[in-house]
Amino acid sequence: MASLLYRLGRACFRHRGRVVAVWLILLAALGAAAFAFKGPTSGEFRMPGTESQRAMDALRKEFPAAGGATGTIVVAAPAKTKLTEAQVAPIVGQAKAVPGVVGAVDPFQARSVSPDGRYALIQVQFAGQVADITDAQRTAYKDIAHGAHGGLRVETGGDVAKDGGGGEATEGIGVVVAAVVLLVTFASLVAAGMTLLNALIGVAVGMAGLYSLTSVVQLNDASPVLALMLGLAVGIDYSLFITSRYRQYRLDGTEPAEAAGRAIGTAGSAVVFAGATVVIALAGLSVVGIPFLAAMGLAAAGTVAIAVLVALTLLPAVLALAGAKVLPRRHRAGRVGVHEKEGLGYRWGRVVTRLRLPILLVGVVALGALALPVTHMRLALPDAGTAAKDSAQRKAYDLTSEGFGKGYNGRLIAVVSGHDAAATRTATEQTAGLLNGVHGVRAVAPAQYNEAKTTALLAVIPTTGPSDAATEDTVHAIRDKVAAVQGADVALTGTTAVGIDISEKLAHALPIYLLLVVGLSILLLMLVFRSILVPVKAAAGFLLTVGATFGITTAVFQQGHLAGLVGVATPGPLISFLPIILIGILFGLAMDYEVFLVSKMREDFVHGDTPRQATVNGLGANARVVTAAAIIMISVFAGFMITPDPIIKSIGFALAVGVFIDAFIVRMTLVPAVMAVLGRAAWWLPRRLDHVLPDLDIEGEKLRREPAVRQEARYTYSGR
């Protein structure tokens, strides 16, 4: 692979103008396509095959008018007063006047007024789905709360009150930090700017391509943000690694085109492997069988794949255009064979290898302690109770809880479907009686029938909130109870039930996915490093990273420790798909750092260094680059923590923490300690397996055996 990438790097370096033109044309074309075909994203979570989703689909078929997006307007009178029909009627009229609204129910007719008469709920039904609601419709709906209502407090909640997917602007923080880190790392404004620009072009191409597909592919609100977050981070990292290797070859006296070829052949091989692991792990989310999760994974995987292609092709072309300016100023005047002084990485490597056993013990115990909160981790879909306190959703949620109880924010729907009207009515009456006897059910609304009287809808109000553990128990108790109903099918649905089903299915899929990822890491690293113990050590380190990251995230977002520091308005269960997304992404990033560090260790060991010295060399040679890459990753991910969206905030926090733990504690501390303990045994591979495994040559050993400098008869480079 190194030889193939070497030729690719030289070709792109040589034909720099054409390569840059191709990428710019592709960016313009995809940008135009995104502008022309961009469609809406959706906040809906679908789970085919579950009872709640099956009932939801049936509900939309039998009750078409109830199939669209919904909103709930909460009205409250001043303290010690009661609402009147005359006061509420104008608000109902305003709701009906919102574009796209097909109905708004008077709370006095629907009996949705609190027992004390102070609070009322106005149910608003839209014709279109949540994804079809325009910004103008959403604004008109939310503006109802801002009008003059004669001293009444009015808040707008429900699906329509939720702002669209956000977070795209927060990457600016990460970009600024990345620019500073690159400038410090390279000591060259041109090298820093070129690396950053290269990564940004890759992200722009990936995001434009993604948005151009949104008119035909339904994406969740979080999908583009996740793709942007990951594409930006890995794009900068990959460009940083290749540029660093190119500069080192140039400082060693290698001719520019040759240096570009070698950088792509060696560092580029590591980038291909690292990128492939990220892509495979993200694409592997498709095997879970959850459409919205598969879409998120594939969207992010596509962006990462483009980041790899940009690093392998556009970067050498940009290096050619930059010429000697990518080097520090003091090294540009024709000086070759320049070597930097040994940095902190070498000194740290000697400390770690000398104190390997104490460091291993302390590190493993500390990460194990950080993982302890995982035993109390709960998963759920986000509800308005975890939204920002100043958001419309949260205000409506709190006001509803104040007037009616938290259960009114997590209403369940029992759908009764019979063969004929008589059977349906009998089954519905039996179901209603059973529901009233379930512990945790506060009230059951009168049944609503479809036109054919073959399907009935029963609204069930639990006593607890949508994300409370007790509500899960209530849902299971209801399902167990209604299983005895004869003559009709009874299924429980609603946003709360859908969320519980999704969380449970993801929790069951998590161990299987984790096993697949760990098994994949061992297999891929065995191919790369031709070793048994190195892959096992890498997988064990990954498990430590995942455990500690889950533990810290649970402690902050669920248990509320230091929650205010990261802007968590209300602690609650973790987003149900956070663990599986986190595993997929951290796996790829962990393998990035593993390859960057251990490939140098193997390279020096193969060339005669002692195992301990090779370990020190591997850490010393790459510590600065890995440190810079990790800081950039952490900054990019942490930048997304400022968004009020609890999904994006928790993902950004978990990824930032995970990268910190994996890069600085696991890969640059525990890994060299383990390598020092193992010694030569680290590189042991059974002879039969050695003959079977293909030689990927990720260290570029074949390039070393060829002439150091290749002359090109028809090419003269003047930028040296």
C-alpha positions as CSV (number, residue, x, y, z in Angstrom):
1,M,0.0,0.0,0.0
2,A,2.9,2.4,0.8
3,S,4.2,2.1,-2.8
4,L,0.8,2.8,-4.3
5,L,0.2,5.8,-2.1
6,Y,3.8,7.0,-2.7
7,R,3.1,7.2,-6.5
8,L,-0.2,8.9,-5.8
9,G,1.5,11.5,-3.6
10,R,4.1,12.3,-6.2
11,A,1.5,12.5,-9.0
12,C,-0.6,15.0,-7.0
13,F,2.5,17.0,-6.1
14,R,3.5,17.1,-9.7
15,H,0.1,18.0,-11.2
16,R,-0.8,20.3,-8.4
17,G,-2.8,22.8,-10.5
18,R,-5.1,20.1,-11.9
19,V,-5.7,18.5,-8.5
20,V,-6.6,21.8,-6.9
21,A,-8.9,22.7,-9.8
22,V,-10.7,19.3,-9.6
23,W,-11.4,19.7,-5.9
24,L,-12.6,23.3,-6.3
25,I,-14.9,22.3,-9.2
26,L,-16.2,19.4,-7.1
27,L,-16.8,21.8,-4.2
28,A,-18.7,24.3,-6.4
29,A,-20.8,21.6,-8.0
30,L,-21.8,20.0,-4.7
31,G,-22.4,23.4,-3.2
32,A,-24.8,24.2,-6.0
33,A,-26.5,20.9,-5.6
34,A,-26.9,21.4,-1.9
35,F,-28.4,24.9,-2.5
36,A,-30.8,23.5,-5.1
37,F,-31.8,20.2,-3.4
38,K,-31.4,20.8,0.3
39,G,-34.3,19.3,2.2
40,P,-35.4,19.5,5.9
41,T,-34.0,17.4,8.7
42,S,-36.2,15.8,11.2
43,G,-36.3,15.5,15.0
44,E,-38.4,12.3,14.7
45,F,-37.0,9.0,15.9
46,R,-38.5,5.9,14.2
47,M,-38.0,2.4,15.4
48,P,-39.4,-0.2,12.9
49,G,-40.4,-3.5,14.4
50,T,-41.3,-2.2,17.9
51,E,-44.8,-2.2,19.3
52,S,-44.8,1.6,19.7
53,Q,-43.8,2.3,16.1
54,R,-46.3,-0.3,14.8
55,A,-49.1,1.4,16.7
56,M,-47.9,4.9,15.6
57,D,-48.0,3.8,12.0
58,A,-51.5,2.4,12.5
59,L,-52.6,5.6,14.2
60,R,-51.5,7.7,11.3
61,K,-53.4,5.4,8.9
62,E,-56.6,5.2,10.8
63,F,-56.6,8.8,12.1
64,P,-55.1,10.8,9.2
65,A,-55.9,14.1,10.9
66,A,-53.8,13.1,13.8
67,G,-50.8,12.0,11.7
68,G,-49.1,15.4,11.5
69,A,-47.0,17.4,13.9
70,T,-48.6,18.5,17.2
71,G,-48.2,21.4,19.5
72,T,-49.5,22.1,23.0
73,I,-50.2,25.6,24.2
74,V,-50.3,26.0,28.0
75,V,-52.3,28.9,29.4
76,A,-52.1,30.0,33.1
77,A,-54.2,32.6,34.9
78,P,-52.6,34.7,37.7
79,A,-52.4,33.2,41.2
80,K,-55.7,32.7,43.0
81,T,-57.8,33.3,39.8
82,K,-59.5,31.0,37.3
83,L,-59.5,30.9,33.5
84,T,-62.7,31.7,31.6
85,E,-63.8,30.5,28.2
86,A,-63.8,34.2,27.0
87,Q,-60.1,34.6,28.0
88,V,-59.0,31.4,26.3
89,A,-61.1,31.6,23.1
90,P,-58.8,34.3,21.4
91,I,-55.8,32.1,22.0
92,V,-57.5,29.2,20.4
93,G,-58.3,31.4,17.5
94,Q,-54.7,32.5,17.1
95,A,-53.6,28.9,17.1
96,K,-56.1,28.1,14.3
97,A,-54.8,31.0,12.3
98,V,-51.2,29.6,12.2
99,P,-50.4,28.4,8.6
100,G,-50.7,24.7,8.3
101,V,-52.9,24.2,11.4
102,V,-55.9,22.0,10.8
103,G,-57.3,22.2,14.3
104,A,-57.0,23.7,17.8
105,V,-59.2,22.2,20.5
106,D,-60.9,24.4,23.0
107,P,-59.7,23.2,26.5
108,F,-63.1,23.7,28.0
109,Q,-64.7,21.4,25.5
110,A,-61.8,18.9,25.7
111,R,-61.9,19.0,29.5
112,S,-58.2,19.8,29.6
113,V,-58.4,22.4,32.4
114,S,-56.7,21.8,35.7
115,P,-58.9,21.0,38.8
116,D,-58.3,24.4,40.2
117,G,-59.3,26.1,37.0
118,R,-56.1,28.1,36.7
119,Y,-54.4,26.1,33.9
120,A,-55.5,24.9,30.5
121,L,-54.0,22.9,27.6
122,I,-54.8,23.8,24.0
123,Q,-54.0,20.9,21.6
124,V,-52.9,22.1,18.2
125,Q,-52.8,19.8,15.1
126,F,-50.7,20.5,12.0
127,A,-51.3,19.0,8.6
128,G,-47.7,18.3,7.9
129,Q,-45.1,16.2,9.7
130,V,-42.5,17.8,11.9
131,A,-39.9,17.7,9.1
132,D,-42.3,19.6,6.9
133,I,-42.9,22.5,9.3
134,T,-41.3,25.6,7.9
135,D,-39.5,28.3,9.8
136,A,-42.4,30.7,9.1
137,Q,-44.9,28.3,10.6
138,R,-42.7,27.6,13.6
139,T,-42.2,31.3,14.2
140,A,-45.9,32.1,13.9
141,Y,-46.8,29.3,16.3
142,K,-44.2,30.4,18.9
143,D,-45.2,34.1,18.5
144,I,-48.6,33.2,20.2
145,A,-46.7,33.2,23.5
146,H,-45.4,36.7,23.0
147,G,-48.8,38.4,22.4
148,A,-50.9,40.4,24.9
149,H,-53.3,38.1,26.7
150,G,-54.7,40.2,29.4
151,G,-52.4,39.1,32.2
152,L,-52.4,35.4,31.2
153,R,-49.2,33.5,30.9
154,V,-49.0,31.6,27.6
155,E,-46.3,29.1,26.6
156,T,-46.0,27.1,23.3
157,G,-44.7,23.5,23.5
158,G,-44.8,20.3,21.6
159,D,-42.9,19.1,18.5
160,V,-43.4,22.4,16.6
161,A,-41.8,24.5,19.3
162,K,-38.5,22.7,19.0
163,D,-35.9,24.7,17.1
164,G,-34.3,23.0,14.1
165,G,-31.0,21.1,14.3
166,G,-28.4,23.5,15.4
167,G,-24.7,23.5,16.2
168,E,-23.2,24.3,12.8
169,A,-21.9,27.7,14.0
170,T,-20.1,26.3,17.0
171,E,-17.3,24.8,15.0
172,G,-15.7,28.3,14.9
173,I,-14.3,27.8,18.4
174,G,-12.6,24.6,17.4
175,V,-11.3,26.2,14.2
176,V,-9.7,29.1,16.1
177,V,-8.1,26.8,18.6
178,A,-6.9,24.5,15.8
179,A,-5.3,27.5,14.0
180,V,-3.4,28.4,17.1
181,V,-2.2,24.9,17.8
182,L,-1.1,24.4,14.2
183,L,0.8,27.7,14.3
184,V,2.6,26.7,17.5
185,T,3.3,23.1,16.2
186,F,4.6,24.2,12.8
187,A,6.1,27.6,13.6
188,S,5.0,28.6,10.1
189,L,1.9,30.6,9.3
190,V,1.8,29.1,5.8
191,A,2.0,25.5,7.1
192,A,-0.7,26.1,9.7
193,G,-3.0,27.9,7.3
194,M,-2.5,25.4,4.5
195,T,-3.2,22.4,6.8
196,L,-6.4,24.1,8.2
197,L,-7.6,25.2,4.7
198,N,-7.1,21.7,3.4
199,A,-9.2,20.3,6.1
200,L,-11.9,22.9,5.7
201,I,-12.2,22.2,2.0
202,G,-12.7,18.5,2.8
203,V,-15.4,19.3,5.3
204,A,-17.1,21.7,2.9
205,V,-17.2,19.1,0.2
206,G,-18.5,16.4,2.6
207,M,-21.2,18.7,4.0
208,A,-22.3,20.0,0.6
209,G,-22.6,16.4,-0.6
210,L,-24.6,15.5,2.5
211,Y,-27.0,18.4,2.2
212,S,-27.5,17.7,-1.5
213,L,-29.0,14.3,-0.5
214,T,-31.4,15.5,2.2
215,S,-34.2,15.9,-0.4
216,V,-34.2,12.2,-1.0
217,V,-32.8,10.8,2.3
218,Q,-34.4,11.7,5.6
219,L,-31.8,12.7,8.2
220,N,-32.2,13.3,11.9
221,D,-31.4,16.8,13.1
222,A,-28.2,15.6,14.8
223,S,-26.8,13.8,11.6
224,P,-25.3,16.9,9.8
225,V,-23.9,18.3,13.1
226,L,-22.3,14.9,13.9
227,A,-20.8,14.7,10.4
228,L,-19.5,18.3,10.6
229,M,-18.1,17.7,14.1
230,L,-16.2,14.5,13.1
231,G,-15.2,15.6,9.6
232,L,-13.6,18.8,10.8
233,A,-11.7,17.0,13.6
234,V,-10.3,14.1,11.6
235,G,-9.7,16.3,8.6
236,I,-7.4,18.6,10.6
237,D,-5.7,15.6,12.2
238,Y,-5.0,13.8,9.0
239,S,-3.6,16.8,7.3
240,L,-1.5,17.6,10.4
241,F,0.0,14.2,10.5
242,I,1.0,14.1,6.8
243,T,2.3,17.7,6.8
244,S,4.4,16.9,9.8
245,R,6.0,13.9,8.1
246,Y,6.6,15.9,4.9
247,R,8.4,18.6,6.8
248,Q,10.5,16.0,8.6
249,Y,11.6,14.6,5.2
250,R,12.4,18.0,3.9
251,L,14.5,18.8,7.0
252,D,16.3,15.6,6.4
253,G,17.3,16.9,3.0
254,T,14.8,15.0,0.8
255,E,13.9,16.6,-2.5
256,P,10.3,18.1,-2.3
257,A,8.5,15.8,-4.7
258,E,10.2,12.8,-3.1
259,A,9.3,14.1,0.4
260,A,5.6,14.4,-0.6
261,G,5.6,10.9,-2.1
262,R,7.2,9.4,1.1
263,A,4.9,11.4,3.4
264,I,1.8,10.1,1.6
265,G,3.3,6.6,1.4
266,T,4.1,6.4,5.1
267,A,1.9,8.8,7.1
268,G,-0.7,8.5,4.3
269,S,-0.8,4.7,4.9
270,A,-1.5,5.3,8.6
271,V,-4.2,7.9,7.6
272,V,-5.9,5.3,5.3
273,F,-5.9,2.7,8.0
274,A,-7.1,5.2,10.7
275,G,-9.8,6.6,8.4
276,A,-10.9,3.1,7.4
277,T,-11.4,2.2,11.0
278,V,-13.6,5.2,11.6
279,V,-15.6,4.6,8.5
280,I,-16.1,0.9,9.2
281,A,-17.1,1.6,12.8
282,L,-19.6,4.3,11.8
283,A,-21.0,2.4,8.9
284,G,-21.3,-0.6,11.2
285,L,-24.1,1.3,13.0
286,S,-26.3,0.1,10.2
287,V,-26.2,-3.4,11.6
288,V,-28.1,-2.3,14.7
289,G,-31.2,-2.1,12.6
290,I,-32.3,1.4,13.5
291,P,-32.8,3.7,10.5
292,F,-32.0,7.0,12.0
293,L,-28.9,5.7,13.7
294,A,-27.7,4.1,10.4
295,A,-28.3,7.5,8.7
296,M,-26.2,9.3,11.3
297,G,-23.4,6.8,11.0
298,L,-23.3,6.8,7.2
299,A,-23.5,10.6,7.0
300,A,-20.5,10.9,9.4
301,A,-18.7,8.0,7.6
302,G,-19.0,9.7,4.3
303,T,-17.5,12.9,5.6
304,V,-14.6,11.1,7.1
305,A,-14.0,9.2,3.8
306,I,-13.8,12.5,2.0
307,A,-11.4,13.9,4.6
308,V,-9.1,10.9,3.9
309,L,-9.3,11.5,0.1
310,V,-8.6,15.2,0.5
311,A,-5.6,14.5,2.8
312,L,-4.1,12.0,0.2
313,T,-4.6,14.1,-2.9
314,L,-5.3,17.8,-2.3
315,L,-2.7,18.1,0.5
316,P,0.4,17.1,-1.6
317,A,-0.8,19.5,-4.3
318,V,-1.1,22.3,-1.7
319,L,2.3,21.4,-0.4
320,A,3.7,21.9,-3.8
321,L,2.1,25.3,-4.1
322,A,3.4,26.4,-0.7
323,G,7.0,25.4,-1.5
324,A,9.6,26.0,1.2
325,K,7.2,28.2,3.1
326,V,5.9,25.2,4.9
327,L,9.2,25.0,6.8
328,P,10.1,27.3,9.8
329,R,11.7,30.5,8.6
330,R,15.1,29.5,10.1
331,H,15.2,26.4,7.9
332,R,14.2,27.9,4.6
333,A,17.6,29.1,3.4
334,G,18.6,25.8,1.8
335,R,19.6,24.2,5.1
336,V,19.2,20.4,5.0
337,G,19.8,17.7,7.5
338,V,18.4,19.8,10.2
339,H,17.1,17.9,13.3
340,E,15.1,19.3,16.1
341,K,16.3,18.8,19.7
342,E,14.8,16.0,21.6
343,G,11.5,17.3,23.1
344,L,9.3,16.5,26.0
345,G,8.1,13.4,24.3
346,Y,11.4,11.6,24.6
347,R,11.8,12.6,28.2
348,W,8.3,11.4,29.0
349,G,9.0,8.2,27.2
350,R,12.0,7.5,29.4
351,V,10.0,8.2,32.5
352,V,7.2,5.9,31.5
353,T,9.4,3.0,30.5
354,R,11.4,3.3,33.7
355,L,8.4,3.5,36.0
356,R,6.2,1.3,33.9
357,L,4.7,-0.9,36.6
358,P,3.6,1.9,39.0
359,I,2.2,3.9,36.1
360,L,0.3,0.9,34.8
361,L,-1.2,0.2,38.2
362,V,-2.2,3.8,38.9
363,G,-3.5,4.4,35.4
364,V,-5.7,1.3,35.3
365,V,-7.1,1.8,38.9
366,A,-7.8,5.5,38.1
367,L,-9.7,4.8,34.9
368,G,-11.5,2.0,36.6
369,A,-12.7,4.4,39.3
370,L,-13.8,6.9,36.8
371,A,-15.9,4.2,35.1
372,L,-17.9,3.3,38.3
373,P,-20.9,5.6,37.6
374,V,-21.6,3.4,34.5
375,T,-23.3,1.0,36.8
376,H,-26.1,3.6,37.3
377,M,-26.3,4.8,33.7
378,R,-29.8,5.2,32.3
379,L,-30.7,5.7,28.6
380,A,-33.6,7.6,27.2
381,L,-34.6,10.0,24.4
382,P,-34.4,13.7,25.3
383,D,-37.6,15.4,26.3
384,A,-38.5,19.0,26.9
385,G,-37.6,18.7,30.6
386,T,-33.9,18.6,29.7
387,A,-34.0,21.5,27.2
388,A,-32.5,24.9,28.0
389,K,-34.5,26.7,30.6
390,D,-35.1,29.7,28.4
391,S,-36.4,27.6,25.5
392,A,-40.1,27.6,24.5
393,Q,-40.3,23.8,24.9
394,R,-38.9,24.0,28.5
395,K,-41.1,26.8,29.6
396,A,-44.2,24.9,28.3
397,Y,-43.0,21.7,30.0
398,D,-42.5,23.4,33.4
399,L,-45.8,25.2,33.2
400,T,-47.6,22.0,32.3
401,S,-45.9,20.2,35.2
402,E,-46.9,23.0,37.5
403,G,-50.5,22.9,36.6
404,F,-51.2,19.3,35.8
405,G,-48.2,17.2,36.9
406,K,-45.2,15.8,35.0
407,G,-47.2,13.0,33.6
408,Y,-49.1,15.3,31.2
409,N,-45.8,15.9,29.4
410,G,-45.4,12.2,28.7
411,R,-48.8,11.1,27.6
412,L,-49.2,7.6,26.3
413,I,-51.6,6.4,23.6
414,A,-53.3,3.0,23.7
415,V,-54.4,2.0,20.2
416,V,-57.2,-0.7,20.1
417,S,-57.8,-2.3,16.7
418,G,-60.6,-4.8,16.1
419,H,-62.1,-6.7,13.2
420,D,-65.4,-4.8,13.4
421,A,-67.0,-2.0,15.3
422,A,-68.6,-4.2,18.0
423,A,-65.4,-6.1,18.8
424,T,-63.4,-2.8,18.9
425,R,-65.9,-1.2,21.3
426,T,-65.9,-4.2,23.6
427,A,-62.1,-4.4,23.6
428,T,-61.8,-0.7,24.2
429,E,-64.1,-0.7,27.2
430,Q,-62.1,-3.7,28.7
431,T,-58.8,-1.9,28.0
432,A,-59.9,1.3,29.7
433,G,-60.9,-0.6,32.7
434,L,-57.6,-2.4,32.9
435,L,-55.6,0.8,32.4
436,N,-57.4,2.5,35.3
437,G,-56.1,-0.3,37.5
438,V,-52.5,0.0,36.6
439,H,-50.1,1.5,39.2
440,G,-48.6,4.7,37.8
441,V,-51.6,5.6,35.6
442,R,-53.1,8.9,36.7
443,A,-56.0,9.1,34.2
444,V,-57.4,7.6,31.0
445,A,-59.2,9.9,28.6
446,P,-62.5,8.9,26.9
447,A,-62.0,6.8,23.8
448,Q,-61.8,8.4,20.3
449,Y,-62.9,6.2,17.3
450,N,-62.0,6.4,13.7
451,E,-64.7,6.8,11.1
452,A,-65.2,3.0,10.6
453,K,-65.2,2.5,14.4
454,T,-62.6,-0.3,14.0
455,T,-59.8,1.6,15.7
456,A,-60.0,3.4,19.1
457,L,-57.5,5.7,20.7
458,L,-57.1,6.0,24.5
459,A,-54.9,8.8,25.9
460,V,-53.2,7.6,29.1
461,I,-51.7,10.0,31.6
462,P,-48.9,8.6,33.8
463,T,-48.1,10.0,37.2
464,T,-44.4,10.5,36.4
465,G,-42.5,12.4,33.8
466,P,-41.5,11.0,30.3
467,S,-37.9,10.2,31.2
468,D,-38.5,9.0,34.8
469,A,-37.5,5.4,35.5
470,A,-41.0,4.8,37.0
471,T,-42.6,5.7,33.7
472,E,-40.7,2.7,32.1
473,D,-42.2,0.5,34.7
474,T,-45.6,1.9,34.0
475,V,-45.3,1.2,30.3
476,H,-44.3,-2.4,30.9
477,A,-47.1,-2.8,33.4
478,I,-49.6,-1.5,30.9
479,R,-48.4,-3.8,28.2
480,D,-48.6,-6.8,30.5
481,K,-52.1,-5.9,31.6
482,V,-53.6,-5.3,28.2
483,A,-52.2,-8.5,26.9
484,A,-55.3,-10.2,28.4
485,V,-57.7,-8.3,26.1
486,Q,-59.5,-10.6,23.7
487,G,-60.9,-9.8,20.3
488,A,-58.7,-6.9,19.4
489,D,-55.0,-5.9,19.2
490,V,-53.9,-3.4,21.8
491,A,-50.6,-1.5,21.4
492,L,-49.1,1.3,23.4
493,T,-47.4,4.2,21.6
494,G,-46.7,7.9,22.0
495,T,-43.4,9.8,22.1
496,T,-42.6,8.4,25.6
497,A,-43.3,4.8,24.6
498,V,-41.3,5.2,21.4
499,G,-38.4,6.6,23.4
500,I,-38.5,3.7,25.9
501,D,-38.6,1.1,23.0
502,I,-35.6,2.8,21.3
503,S,-33.6,2.9,24.5
504,E,-34.2,-0.7,25.3
505,K,-33.3,-1.9,21.8
506,L,-30.1,0.2,21.8
507,A,-29.2,-1.2,25.2
508,H,-29.6,-4.7,23.9
509,A,-27.5,-3.9,20.8
510,L,-24.7,-2.2,22.6
511,P,-22.8,-5.2,23.9
512,I,-22.9,-6.9,20.5
513,Y,-21.7,-3.7,18.7
514,L,-18.9,-3.3,21.3
515,L,-17.8,-6.9,20.8
516,L,-17.8,-6.4,17.0
517,V,-15.7,-3.2,17.3
518,V,-13.2,-4.7,19.7
519,G,-12.9,-7.8,17.5
520,L,-12.4,-5.6,14.5
521,S,-9.7,-3.6,16.2
522,I,-7.8,-6.7,17.1
523,L,-8.0,-8.0,13.5
524,L,-7.0,-4.8,11.8
525,L,-4.1,-4.1,14.2
526,M,-2.9,-7.6,13.7
527,L,-2.7,-6.9,10.0
528,V,-0.9,-3.6,10.5
529,F,1.6,-4.6,13.2
530,R,1.9,-8.3,12.7
531,S,1.6,-9.0,16.4
532,I,-0.8,-10.7,18.8
533,L,-0.2,-8.8,22.0
534,V,-0.1,-5.2,20.5
535,P,-3.7,-5.5,19.2
536,V,-4.9,-7.0,22.5
537,K,-3.3,-4.2,24.4
538,A,-4.9,-1.7,22.0
539,A,-8.3,-3.2,22.5
540,A,-7.9,-3.3,26.3
541,G,-6.9,0.4,26.3
542,F,-10.0,1.2,24.2
543,L,-12.2,-0.5,26.7
544,L,-10.6,1.6,29.5
545,T,-11.2,4.7,27.5
546,V,-14.9,3.9,26.8
547,G,-15.6,2.9,30.4
548,A,-14.1,6.0,31.9
549,T,-15.8,8.2,29.3
550,F,-19.2,6.7,30.0
551,G,-18.6,7.1,33.7
552,I,-17.7,10.8,33.6
553,T,-20.5,11.5,31.2
554,T,-23.0,9.7,33.4
555,A,-21.7,11.6,36.5
556,V,-22.1,15.0,34.8
557,F,-25.2,14.7,32.6
558,Q,-27.3,12.1,34.6
559,Q,-26.1,12.6,38.2
560,G,-25.5,16.3,37.9
561,H,-22.0,16.5,39.3
562,L,-20.4,19.8,38.0
563,A,-23.3,20.0,35.5
564,G,-23.5,23.8,35.7
565,L,-19.9,24.1,34.3
566,V,-21.0,22.5,31.0
567,G,-24.4,24.2,30.8
568,V,-26.6,21.2,31.7
569,A,-29.8,22.8,32.7
570,T,-31.4,19.7,34.2
571,P,-29.6,16.4,34.7
572,G,-31.3,13.3,33.3
573,P,-30.8,10.0,31.5
574,L,-28.2,10.0,28.7
575,I,-29.3,10.2,25.1
576,S,-30.1,6.6,24.2
577,F,-27.9,6.4,21.2
578,L,-25.0,8.2,22.8
579,P,-23.1,5.1,23.9
580,I,-23.2,3.4,20.6
581,I,-22.3,6.5,18.7
582,L,-19.5,7.2,21.1
583,I,-18.1,3.7,20.7
584,G,-18.1,3.9,17.0
585,I,-16.3,7.3,16.9
586,L,-13.8,6.7,19.7
587,F,-12.8,3.4,18.3
588,G,-11.6,5.1,15.1
589,L,-9.9,7.9,16.9
590,A,-8.2,5.6,19.3
591,M,-6.8,3.6,16.4
592,D,-5.6,6.8,14.9
593,Y,-3.3,7.5,17.9
594,E,-2.4,3.9,18.3
595,V,-1.2,3.7,14.7
596,F,0.6,7.0,14.7
597,L,2.6,6.0,17.9
598,V,3.1,2.3,17.6
599,S,4.0,2.3,13.9
600,K,7.2,4.3,14.7
601,M,7.9,1.9,17.6
602,R,7.7,-1.1,15.2
603,E,9.7,0.7,12.6
604,D,12.7,1.4,15.0
605,F,12.4,-2.1,16.5
606,V,12.6,-3.8,13.1
607,H,15.7,-1.6,12.3
608,G,17.6,-2.8,15.3
609,D,16.7,-0.7,18.3
610,T,16.0,-2.4,21.6
611,P,12.3,-2.7,22.5
612,R,12.6,-0.1,25.2
613,Q,14.5,2.4,23.0
614,A,12.0,1.8,20.2
615,T,9.2,2.6,22.5
616,V,10.9,5.8,23.6
617,N,11.6,6.7,20.0
618,G,8.0,6.1,18.9
619,L,6.6,8.2,21.7
620,G,9.2,10.9,21.3
621,A,8.9,11.2,17.5
622,N,5.1,11.5,17.5
623,A,4.2,12.9,20.9
624,R,4.1,16.5,19.6
625,V,1.9,15.6,16.7
626,V,-0.4,13.4,18.7
627,T,-0.7,16.1,21.4
628,A,-1.5,18.8,18.8
629,A,-4.0,16.5,17.1
630,A,-5.7,15.6,20.4
631,I,-5.9,19.3,21.5
632,I,-7.5,20.1,18.1
633,M,-10.0,17.2,18.4
634,I,-10.9,18.1,22.0
635,S,-11.4,21.8,21.0
636,V,-13.6,20.9,18.0
637,F,-15.8,18.6,20.1
638,A,-15.9,20.9,23.1
639,G,-17.0,23.7,20.8
640,F,-20.3,21.9,20.3
641,M,-21.0,21.9,24.0
642,I,-22.2,25.5,23.9
643,T,-25.2,24.5,21.8
644,P,-28.5,24.3,23.9
645,D,-29.4,21.0,22.1
646,P,-28.9,18.3,24.8
647,I,-28.1,15.7,22.1
648,I,-25.3,17.7,20.5
649,K,-24.0,19.0,23.9
650,S,-23.7,15.5,25.4
651,I,-22.1,14.0,22.3
652,G,-19.6,16.9,22.1
653,F,-18.7,16.5,25.8
654,A,-18.3,12.8,25.7
655,L,-16.1,12.9,22.6
656,A,-13.9,15.6,24.1
657,V,-13.5,13.7,27.3
658,G,-12.9,10.4,25.4
659,V,-10.2,11.9,23.2
660,F,-8.4,13.4,26.2
661,I,-8.4,10.1,28.1
662,D,-7.4,8.0,25.1
663,A,-4.7,10.3,23.8
664,F,-3.0,11.5,27.0
665,I,-3.7,8.7,29.5
666,V,-4.1,5.5,27.4
667,R,-2.0,6.0,24.2
668,M,0.8,8.2,25.5
669,T,1.1,6.8,29.0
670,L,-0.3,3.3,29.4
671,V,0.6,2.1,25.9
672,P,4.4,2.8,26.2
673,A,4.3,1.4,29.8
674,V,2.8,-1.9,28.5
675,M,5.2,-2.0,25.6
676,A,8.1,-1.6,28.0
677,V,6.7,-4.5,30.2
678,L,6.2,-6.8,27.2
679,G,9.6,-6.1,25.6
680,R,10.3,-8.4,22.6
681,A,7.2,-10.4,23.3
682,A,5.1,-7.4,22.1
683,W,6.1,-8.3,18.5
684,W,5.5,-12.0,18.7
685,L,3.4,-13.6,15.9
686,P,3.0,-17.3,15.3
687,R,5.0,-18.4,12.2
688,R,2.0,-19.9,10.5
689,L,-0.1,-16.8,11.0
690,D,2.8,-14.6,9.8
691,H,2.7,-16.5,6.4
692,V,-1.1,-16.1,6.1
693,L,-1.5,-12.4,7.0
694,P,-0.9,-10.0,4.1
695,D,1.9,-7.5,4.4
696,L,0.3,-4.0,4.4
697,D,3.7,-2.3,4.8
698,I,2.2,0.6,6.7
699,E,5.7,1.8,7.8
700,G,6.9,2.1,4.2
701,E,9.6,-0.5,4.5
702,K,9.6,-1.1,0.7
703,L,10.2,2.6,0.2
704,R,13.3,2.4,2.4
705,R,14.7,-0.4,0.3
706,E,14.4,1.7,-2.9
707,P,16.7,4.6,-3.7
708,A,16.3,7.5,-1.3
709,V,15.9,10.1,-4.0
710,R,14.3,9.6,-7.4
711,Q,15.0,11.8,-10.3
712,E,12.3,12.9,-12.7
713,A,13.6,13.6,-16.1
714,R,10.8,15.9,-17.2
715,Y,10.2,17.8,-14.0
716,T,12.1,20.5,-12.3
717,Y,11.0,22.0,-9.0
718,S,12.0,25.5,-8.1
719,G,10.4,25.9,-4.6
720,R,13.2,24.3,-2.7
